[in-house]
Amino acid sequence: MPPGSVETAAMEQFATIVKGFVSLLARLLIAVIFLMSAVGNKIPQFQQTAEYMASEGVPNPKFALFGAIGLLLLGGLSLIAGAWTRIGAVFLFVFLAAATFYFHDFWNVADAAMRQAQTIQFMKNLAIAGGLLALMAFGGGPWSVDGWIELKQEEAASSTPAKSRTPAKVQQAA
């Protein structure tokens, strides 16, 4: 198919739709584990969670738990909307790194069965961290608030006359 043909345009449009759907699905699947952790566990069981955090050596556990809930909610909602996706992914990455270090420290577990369980949890968190790093690198995709803003910026830039987009020094030299 030659560039600019109807078939090429249709394939590009189809690719954009698939990319939009897949990126939306990825954001939703990553966000759900964090939002459910906040809404289904940490908020309703705040005192018990803070006590468990203290037993695992988390400093100032109630303050840390408030921070964790904030990171989970802001990051999760950011991913769902695709608004400030990269920042939301950073929030969740920070939470995940701390949670993995404190609660899935398999290297400190003596019991073989518990060590294996914590190793699995640790590896699961590494996989989730990989997804968050991808969101940090590539953003929320075309079906996101970020993607919509980027599209509008591109449309505005392409409708601006070339001379007005040229830096002032170049215009003066001409």
GUZA-26550 format. One record per residue (C-alpha): residue number from 0; residue in three letters; z, x, y. Coordinates in Angstrom, 2 decimals. Example, Ala and Ser with C-alpha at 12.3 -4.5 7.8 and 13.67 -1.06 7.14 Angstrom:
<rec><num>0</num><residu>ALA</residu><z>7.80</z><x>12.30</x><y>-4.50</y></rec>
<rec><num>1</num><residu>SER</residu><z>7.14</z><x>13.67</x><y>-1.06</y></rec>
//
This chain:
<rec><num>0</num><residu>MET</residu><z>0.00</z><x>0.00</x><y>0.00</y></rec>
<rec><num>1</num><residu>PRO</residu><z>-1.02</z><x>1.49</x><y>3.33</y></rec>
<rec><num>2</num><residu>PRO</residu><z>1.64</z><x>1.72</x><y>6.03</y></rec>
<rec><num>3</num><residu>GLY</residu><z>1.59</z><x>-1.31</x><y>8.29</y></rec>
<rec><num>4</num><residu>SER</residu><z>0.12</z><x>-3.61</x><y>5.66</y></rec>
<rec><num>5</num><residu>VAL</residu><z>1.49</z><x>-7.07</x><y>5.02</y></rec>
<rec><num>6</num><residu>GLU</residu><z>2.70</z><x>-5.95</x><y>1.58</y></rec>
<rec><num>7</num><residu>THR</residu><z>4.57</z><x>-2.98</x><y>3.07</y></rec>
<rec><num>8</num><residu>ALA</residu><z>6.22</z><x>-5.21</x><y>5.67</y></rec>
<rec><num>9</num><residu>ALA</residu><z>7.25</z><x>-7.69</x><y>2.97</y></rec>
<rec><num>10</num><residu>MET</residu><z>8.71</z><x>-4.90</x><y>0.82</y></rec>
<rec><num>11</num><residu>GLU</residu><z>10.63</z><x>-3.50</x><y>3.79</y></rec>
<rec><num>12</num><residu>GLN</residu><z>12.00</z><x>-6.97</x><y>4.58</y></rec>
<rec><num>13</num><residu>PHE</residu><z>13.01</z><x>-7.45</x><y>0.93</y></rec>
<rec><num>14</num><residu>ALA</residu><z>14.70</z><x>-4.02</x><y>0.90</y></rec>
<rec><num>15</num><residu>THR</residu><z>16.66</z><x>-4.93</x><y>4.04</y></rec>
<rec><num>16</num><residu>ILE</residu><z>17.83</z><x>-8.17</x><y>2.42</y></rec>
<rec><num>17</num><residu>VAL</residu><z>18.94</z><x>-6.36</x><y>-0.75</y></rec>
<rec><num>18</num><residu>LYS</residu><z>20.66</z><x>-3.64</x><y>1.30</y></rec>
<rec><num>19</num><residu>GLY</residu><z>22.44</z><x>-6.29</x><y>3.36</y></rec>
<rec><num>20</num><residu>PHE</residu><z>23.61</z><x>-8.23</x><y>0.31</y></rec>
<rec><num>21</num><residu>VAL</residu><z>24.75</z><x>-5.15</x><y>-1.60</y></rec>
<rec><num>22</num><residu>SER</residu><z>26.60</z><x>-3.68</x><y>1.39</y></rec>
<rec><num>23</num><residu>LEU</residu><z>28.33</z><x>-7.02</x><y>2.05</y></rec>
<rec><num>24</num><residu>LEU</residu><z>29.32</z><x>-7.34</x><y>-1.61</y></rec>
<rec><num>25</num><residu>ALA</residu><z>30.62</z><x>-3.75</x><y>-1.64</y></rec>
<rec><num>26</num><residu>ARG</residu><z>32.74</z><x>-4.36</x><y>1.48</y></rec>
<rec><num>27</num><residu>LEU</residu><z>34.17</z><x>-7.57</x><y>0.02</y></rec>
<rec><num>28</num><residu>LEU</residu><z>35.00</z><x>-5.99</x><y>-3.33</y></rec>
<rec><num>29</num><residu>ILE</residu><z>36.74</z><x>-3.04</x><y>-1.70</y></rec>
<rec><num>30</num><residu>ALA</residu><z>38.60</z><x>-5.19</x><y>0.84</y></rec>
<rec><num>31</num><residu>VAL</residu><z>39.99</z><x>-7.71</x><y>-1.65</y></rec>
<rec><num>32</num><residu>ILE</residu><z>42.30</z><x>-5.24</x><y>-3.41</y></rec>
<rec><num>33</num><residu>PHE</residu><z>43.85</z><x>-4.16</x><y>-0.12</y></rec>
<rec><num>34</num><residu>LEU</residu><z>44.23</z><x>-7.66</x><y>1.35</y></rec>
<rec><num>35</num><residu>MET</residu><z>45.70</z><x>-9.04</x><y>-1.88</y></rec>
<rec><num>36</num><residu>SER</residu><z>48.15</z><x>-6.14</x><y>-1.95</y></rec>
<rec><num>37</num><residu>ALA</residu><z>49.36</z><x>-7.03</x><y>1.55</y></rec>
<rec><num>38</num><residu>VAL</residu><z>49.33</z><x>-10.84</x><y>1.31</y></rec>
<rec><num>39</num><residu>GLY</residu><z>50.22</z><x>-11.24</x><y>-2.35</y></rec>
<rec><num>40</num><residu>ASN</residu><z>52.83</z><x>-8.51</x><y>-2.72</y></rec>
<rec><num>41</num><residu>LYS</residu><z>54.01</z><x>-6.49</x><y>0.25</y></rec>
<rec><num>42</num><residu>ILE</residu><z>54.56</z><x>-9.30</x><y>2.77</y></rec>
<rec><num>43</num><residu>PRO</residu><z>56.25</z><x>-11.88</x><y>0.49</y></rec>
<rec><num>44</num><residu>GLN</residu><z>58.29</z><x>-9.21</x><y>-1.30</y></rec>
<rec><num>45</num><residu>PHE</residu><z>59.01</z><x>-7.04</x><y>1.71</y></rec>
<rec><num>46</num><residu>GLN</residu><z>62.62</z><x>-6.11</x><y>0.87</y></rec>
<rec><num>47</num><residu>GLN</residu><z>61.92</z><x>-5.36</x><y>-2.80</y></rec>
<rec><num>48</num><residu>THR</residu><z>58.86</z><x>-3.30</x><y>-1.86</y></rec>
<rec><num>49</num><residu>ALA</residu><z>60.84</z><x>-1.31</x><y>0.72</y></rec>
<rec><num>50</num><residu>GLU</residu><z>63.55</z><x>-0.62</x><y>-1.88</y></rec>
<rec><num>51</num><residu>TYR</residu><z>60.93</z><x>0.56</x><y>-4.39</y></rec>
<rec><num>52</num><residu>MET</residu><z>59.36</z><x>2.78</x><y>-1.72</y></rec>
<rec><num>53</num><residu>ALA</residu><z>62.76</z><x>4.32</x><y>-1.02</y></rec>
<rec><num>54</num><residu>SER</residu><z>63.25</z><x>5.01</x><y>-4.74</y></rec>
<rec><num>55</num><residu>GLU</residu><z>59.91</z><x>6.86</x><y>-4.78</y></rec>
<rec><num>56</num><residu>GLY</residu><z>60.96</z><x>9.08</x><y>-1.88</y></rec>
<rec><num>57</num><residu>VAL</residu><z>58.99</z><x>7.47</x><y>0.94</y></rec>
<rec><num>58</num><residu>PRO</residu><z>60.73</z><x>8.40</x><y>4.21</y></rec>
<rec><num>59</num><residu>ASN</residu><z>61.88</z><x>5.49</x><y>6.40</y></rec>
<rec><num>60</num><residu>PRO</residu><z>60.52</z><x>2.91</x><y>3.93</y></rec>
<rec><num>61</num><residu>LYS</residu><z>60.79</z><x>-0.25</x><y>6.06</y></rec>
<rec><num>62</num><residu>PHE</residu><z>58.93</z><x>1.39</x><y>8.94</y></rec>
<rec><num>63</num><residu>ALA</residu><z>56.39</z><x>2.82</x><y>6.51</y></rec>
<rec><num>64</num><residu>LEU</residu><z>55.94</z><x>-0.60</x><y>4.93</y></rec>
<rec><num>65</num><residu>PHE</residu><z>55.26</z><x>-2.23</x><y>8.31</y></rec>
<rec><num>66</num><residu>GLY</residu><z>52.65</z><x>0.47</x><y>8.93</y></rec>
<rec><num>67</num><residu>ALA</residu><z>51.15</z><x>0.04</x><y>5.48</y></rec>
<rec><num>68</num><residu>ILE</residu><z>50.83</z><x>-3.73</x><y>5.94</y></rec>
<rec><num>69</num><residu>GLY</residu><z>49.13</z><x>-3.16</x><y>9.31</y></rec>
<rec><num>70</num><residu>LEU</residu><z>46.67</z><x>-0.68</x><y>7.80</y></rec>
<rec><num>71</num><residu>LEU</residu><z>45.95</z><x>-3.03</x><y>4.88</y></rec>
<rec><num>72</num><residu>LEU</residu><z>45.37</z><x>-6.11</x><y>7.04</y></rec>
<rec><num>73</num><residu>LEU</residu><z>43.41</z><x>-4.45</x><y>9.83</y></rec>
<rec><num>74</num><residu>GLY</residu><z>41.35</z><x>-2.34</x><y>7.44</y></rec>
<rec><num>75</num><residu>GLY</residu><z>40.68</z><x>-5.17</x><y>5.01</y></rec>
<rec><num>76</num><residu>LEU</residu><z>39.66</z><x>-7.67</x><y>7.68</y></rec>
<rec><num>77</num><residu>SER</residu><z>37.50</z><x>-5.02</x><y>9.34</y></rec>
<rec><num>78</num><residu>LEU</residu><z>35.63</z><x>-4.45</x><y>6.09</y></rec>
<rec><num>79</num><residu>ILE</residu><z>35.12</z><x>-8.16</x><y>5.44</y></rec>
<rec><num>80</num><residu>ALA</residu><z>33.67</z><x>-8.77</x><y>8.90</y></rec>
<rec><num>81</num><residu>GLY</residu><z>31.86</z><x>-5.47</x><y>9.00</y></rec>
<rec><num>82</num><residu>ALA</residu><z>33.30</z><x>-4.97</x><y>12.48</y></rec>
<rec><num>83</num><residu>TRP</residu><z>34.48</z><x>-1.44</x><y>13.24</y></rec>
<rec><num>84</num><residu>THR</residu><z>33.79</z><x>-0.79</x><y>9.56</y></rec>
<rec><num>85</num><residu>ARG</residu><z>34.18</z><x>2.96</x><y>9.79</y></rec>
<rec><num>86</num><residu>ILE</residu><z>37.56</z><x>2.66</x><y>11.53</y></rec>
<rec><num>87</num><residu>GLY</residu><z>38.72</z><x>0.05</x><y>8.99</y></rec>
<rec><num>88</num><residu>ALA</residu><z>37.66</z><x>2.35</x><y>6.16</y></rec>
<rec><num>89</num><residu>VAL</residu><z>39.68</z><x>5.19</x><y>7.73</y></rec>
<rec><num>90</num><residu>PHE</residu><z>42.76</z><x>2.91</x><y>7.93</y></rec>
<rec><num>91</num><residu>LEU</residu><z>42.43</z><x>2.03</x><y>4.25</y></rec>
<rec><num>92</num><residu>PHE</residu><z>41.75</z><x>5.64</x><y>3.29</y></rec>
<rec><num>93</num><residu>VAL</residu><z>44.96</z><x>6.76</x><y>5.03</y></rec>
<rec><num>94</num><residu>PHE</residu><z>46.94</z><x>4.05</x><y>3.23</y></rec>
<rec><num>95</num><residu>LEU</residu><z>45.32</z><x>4.90</x><y>-0.10</y></rec>
<rec><num>96</num><residu>ALA</residu><z>45.98</z><x>8.64</x><y>0.23</y></rec>
<rec><num>97</num><residu>ALA</residu><z>49.68</z><x>8.06</x><y>0.94</y></rec>
<rec><num>98</num><residu>ALA</residu><z>50.06</z><x>5.42</x><y>-1.78</y></rec>
<rec><num>99</num><residu>THR</residu><z>48.33</z><x>7.64</x><y>-4.32</y></rec>
<rec><num>100</num><residu>PHE</residu><z>50.52</z><x>10.63</x><y>-3.48</y></rec>
<rec><num>101</num><residu>TYR</residu><z>53.82</z><x>8.74</x><y>-3.62</y></rec>
<rec><num>102</num><residu>PHE</residu><z>53.22</z><x>6.21</x><y>-6.39</y></rec>
<rec><num>103</num><residu>HIS</residu><z>50.68</z><x>7.74</x><y>-8.78</y></rec>
<rec><num>104</num><residu>ASP</residu><z>51.99</z><x>11.31</x><y>-9.00</y></rec>
<rec><num>105</num><residu>PHE</residu><z>51.19</z><x>11.70</x><y>-12.70</y></rec>
<rec><num>106</num><residu>TRP</residu><z>51.89</z><x>15.45</x><y>-12.46</y></rec>
<rec><num>107</num><residu>ASN</residu><z>55.61</z><x>14.63</x><y>-12.08</y></rec>
<rec><num>108</num><residu>VAL</residu><z>55.82</z><x>12.19</x><y>-15.03</y></rec>
<rec><num>109</num><residu>ALA</residu><z>57.37</z><x>13.49</x><y>-18.26</y></rec>
<rec><num>110</num><residu>ASP</residu><z>56.69</z><x>10.50</x><y>-20.55</y></rec>
<rec><num>111</num><residu>ALA</residu><z>53.19</z><x>10.82</x><y>-22.04</y></rec>
<rec><num>112</num><residu>ALA</residu><z>52.38</z><x>7.09</x><y>-21.93</y></rec>
<rec><num>113</num><residu>MET</residu><z>53.56</z><x>6.77</x><y>-18.32</y></rec>
<rec><num>114</num><residu>ARG</residu><z>51.68</z><x>9.94</x><y>-17.37</y></rec>
<rec><num>115</num><residu>GLN</residu><z>48.50</z><x>8.46</x><y>-18.83</y></rec>
<rec><num>116</num><residu>ALA</residu><z>49.04</z><x>5.17</x><y>-16.96</y></rec>
<rec><num>117</num><residu>GLN</residu><z>49.63</z><x>7.00</x><y>-13.67</y></rec>
<rec><num>118</num><residu>THR</residu><z>46.61</z><x>9.23</x><y>-14.28</y></rec>
<rec><num>119</num><residu>ILE</residu><z>44.45</z><x>6.11</x><y>-14.68</y></rec>
<rec><num>120</num><residu>GLN</residu><z>45.87</z><x>4.64</x><y>-11.45</y></rec>
<rec><num>121</num><residu>PHE</residu><z>45.28</z><x>7.96</x><y>-9.68</y></rec>
<rec><num>122</num><residu>MET</residu><z>41.66</z><x>8.09</x><y>-10.86</y></rec>
<rec><num>123</num><residu>LYS</residu><z>41.11</z><x>4.44</x><y>-9.85</y></rec>
<rec><num>124</num><residu>ASN</residu><z>42.31</z><x>5.31</x><y>-6.38</y></rec>
<rec><num>125</num><residu>LEU</residu><z>39.93</z><x>8.28</x><y>-6.25</y></rec>
<rec><num>126</num><residu>ALA</residu><z>37.04</z><x>5.92</x><y>-7.04</y></rec>
<rec><num>127</num><residu>ILE</residu><z>38.14</z><x>3.51</x><y>-4.30</y></rec>
<rec><num>128</num><residu>ALA</residu><z>38.48</z><x>6.47</x><y>-1.91</y></rec>
<rec><num>129</num><residu>GLY</residu><z>34.85</z><x>7.35</x><y>-2.72</y></rec>
<rec><num>130</num><residu>GLY</residu><z>33.76</z><x>3.86</x><y>-1.70</y></rec>
<rec><num>131</num><residu>LEU</residu><z>35.75</z><x>4.14</x><y>1.53</y></rec>
<rec><num>132</num><residu>LEU</residu><z>34.16</z><x>7.53</x><y>2.28</y></rec>
<rec><num>133</num><residu>ALA</residu><z>30.72</z><x>5.94</x><y>1.80</y></rec>
<rec><num>134</num><residu>LEU</residu><z>31.65</z><x>3.22</x><y>4.30</y></rec>
<rec><num>135</num><residu>MET</residu><z>32.84</z><x>5.89</x><y>6.74</y></rec>
<rec><num>136</num><residu>ALA</residu><z>29.55</z><x>7.74</x><y>6.36</y></rec>
<rec><num>137</num><residu>PHE</residu><z>27.07</z><x>4.85</x><y>6.32</y></rec>
<rec><num>138</num><residu>GLY</residu><z>28.85</z><x>1.95</x><y>8.04</y></rec>
<rec><num>139</num><residu>GLY</residu><z>28.88</z><x>-1.71</x><y>7.13</y></rec>
<rec><num>140</num><residu>GLY</residu><z>25.17</z><x>-2.23</x><y>6.54</y></rec>
<rec><num>141</num><residu>PRO</residu><z>22.73</z><x>-4.72</x><y>8.04</y></rec>
<rec><num>142</num><residu>TRP</residu><z>24.80</z><x>-7.82</x><y>7.19</y></rec>
<rec><num>143</num><residu>SER</residu><z>27.77</z><x>-6.79</x><y>9.31</y></rec>
<rec><num>144</num><residu>VAL</residu><z>28.89</z><x>-7.13</x><y>12.91</y></rec>
<rec><num>145</num><residu>ASP</residu><z>28.29</z><x>-3.39</x><y>13.27</y></rec>
<rec><num>146</num><residu>GLY</residu><z>24.75</z><x>-3.80</x><y>11.89</y></rec>
<rec><num>147</num><residu>TRP</residu><z>24.04</z><x>-6.68</x><y>14.24</y></rec>
<rec><num>148</num><residu>ILE</residu><z>25.24</z><x>-4.64</x><y>17.25</y></rec>
<rec><num>149</num><residu>GLU</residu><z>23.10</z><x>-1.69</x><y>16.15</y></rec>
<rec><num>150</num><residu>LEU</residu><z>20.06</z><x>-3.97</x><y>15.80</y></rec>
<rec><num>151</num><residu>LYS</residu><z>20.60</z><x>-5.42</x><y>19.28</y></rec>
<rec><num>152</num><residu>GLN</residu><z>20.97</z><x>-1.91</x><y>20.75</y></rec>
<rec><num>153</num><residu>GLU</residu><z>17.72</z><x>-0.83</x><y>19.09</y></rec>
<rec><num>154</num><residu>GLU</residu><z>15.95</z><x>-3.95</x><y>20.40</y></rec>
<rec><num>155</num><residu>ALA</residu><z>17.24</z><x>-3.30</x><y>23.92</y></rec>
<rec><num>156</num><residu>ALA</residu><z>16.20</z><x>0.36</x><y>23.77</y></rec>
<rec><num>157</num><residu>SER</residu><z>12.71</z><x>-0.48</x><y>22.52</y></rec>
<rec><num>158</num><residu>SER</residu><z>12.17</z><x>-3.08</x><y>25.26</y></rec>
<rec><num>159</num><residu>THR</residu><z>13.20</z><x>-0.65</x><y>28.03</y></rec>
<rec><num>160</num><residu>PRO</residu><z>10.20</z><x>1.07</x><y>29.68</y></rec>
<rec><num>161</num><residu>ALA</residu><z>9.80</z><x>4.70</x><y>28.62</y></rec>
<rec><num>162</num><residu>LYS</residu><z>10.20</z><x>6.08</x><y>32.16</y></rec>
<rec><num>163</num><residu>SER</residu><z>13.63</z><x>4.48</x><y>32.63</y></rec>
<rec><num>164</num><residu>ARG</residu><z>14.80</z><x>5.95</x><y>29.29</y></rec>
<rec><num>165</num><residu>THR</residu><z>13.84</z><x>9.45</x><y>30.41</y></rec>
<rec><num>166</num><residu>PRO</residu><z>16.73</z><x>11.56</x><y>31.71</y></rec>
<rec><num>167</num><residu>ALA</residu><z>16.92</z><x>11.80</x><y>35.50</y></rec>
<rec><num>168</num><residu>LYS</residu><z>16.19</z><x>15.57</x><y>35.57</y></rec>
<rec><num>169</num><residu>VAL</residu><z>12.95</z><x>15.08</x><y>33.66</y></rec>
<rec><num>170</num><residu>GLN</residu><z>11.91</z><x>12.22</x><y>35.97</y></rec>
<rec><num>171</num><residu>GLN</residu><z>12.59</z><x>14.36</x><y>39.06</y></rec>
<rec><num>172</num><residu>ALA</residu><z>10.54</z><x>17.26</x><y>37.67</y></rec>
<rec><num>173</num><residu>ALA</residu><z>7.56</z><x>14.97</x><y>37.06</y></rec>
//
